Amino acid sequence: MLCTKSQYGAATWWELLQLKIFIFFWKECSEFSQRNTKFTSLCERAELNALSEKEKAEMKKKLEEEF
């Protein structure tokens, strides 16, 4: 989704232009963009972290050993 890509800096200038047009004409896009921005902000403030690939592999190995 363009909104998500733009928030994470992965959108091209063309995609950013498309997003601005969508937000201008469609209320639903504007509302989604606002909700998504709030959600991203809350996640950043909560300092959510994911496991690294190495940690995932170690956890998988331990689970396989137990079962």
WOHU-V812711 format. One record per residue. N is the residue number from 1. RES is the residue in one small letter. PSI is psi in degrees with one decimal (NA if undefined). BURIAL is b if it has 24 or more other ideal C-beta (glycine too) atoms within 12 Angstrom, else e. Layout:
N_RES_PSI_BURIAL / N_RES_PSI_BURIAL
//
This chain:
1_m_138.9_e / 2_l_-40.0_b / 3_c_-46.5_b / 4_t_-43.7_e / 5_k_-39.6_e / 6_s_-35.2_b / 7_q_-30.2_b / 8_y_9.8_e / 9_g_20.3_e / 10_a_-0.7_e / 11_a_143.8_e / 12_t_170.5_e / 13_w_-34.6_e / 14_w_-42.3_e / 15_e_-36.7_e / 16_l_-39.9_e / 17_l_-44.6_e / 18_q_-42.4_e / 19_l_-44.6_b / 20_k_-38.3_e / 21_i_-45.7_e / 22_f_-46.5_e / 23_i_-37.0_e / 24_f_-42.2_e / 25_f_-30.1_e / 26_w_118.5_e / 27_k_-37.2_e / 28_e_-39.3_e / 29_c_-41.0_e / 30_s_-45.1_e / 31_e_-42.0_e / 32_f_-43.6_e / 33_s_-42.7_b / 34_q_-44.8_e / 35_r_-40.6_e / 36_n_-38.9_b / 37_t_-43.4_e / 38_k_-43.6_e / 39_f_-45.2_e / 40_t_-42.7_e / 41_s_-43.5_e / 42_l_-40.5_e / 43_c_-40.7_e / 44_e_-40.7_e / 45_r_-29.7_e / 46_a_-9.3_e / 47_e_50.2_e / 48_l_138.1_e / 49_n_150.3_e / 50_a_160.3_e / 51_l_145.4_e / 52_s_166.2_e / 53_e_-37.4_e / 54_k_-43.7_e / 55_e_-38.2_e / 56_k_-43.7_e / 57_a_-41.4_e / 58_e_-42.4_e / 59_m_-42.0_e / 60_k_-41.8_e / 61_k_-44.6_e / 62_k_-41.2_e / 63_l_-40.4_e / 64_e_-35.9_e / 65_e_-36.5_e / 66_e_-29.3_e / 67_f_NA_e
//
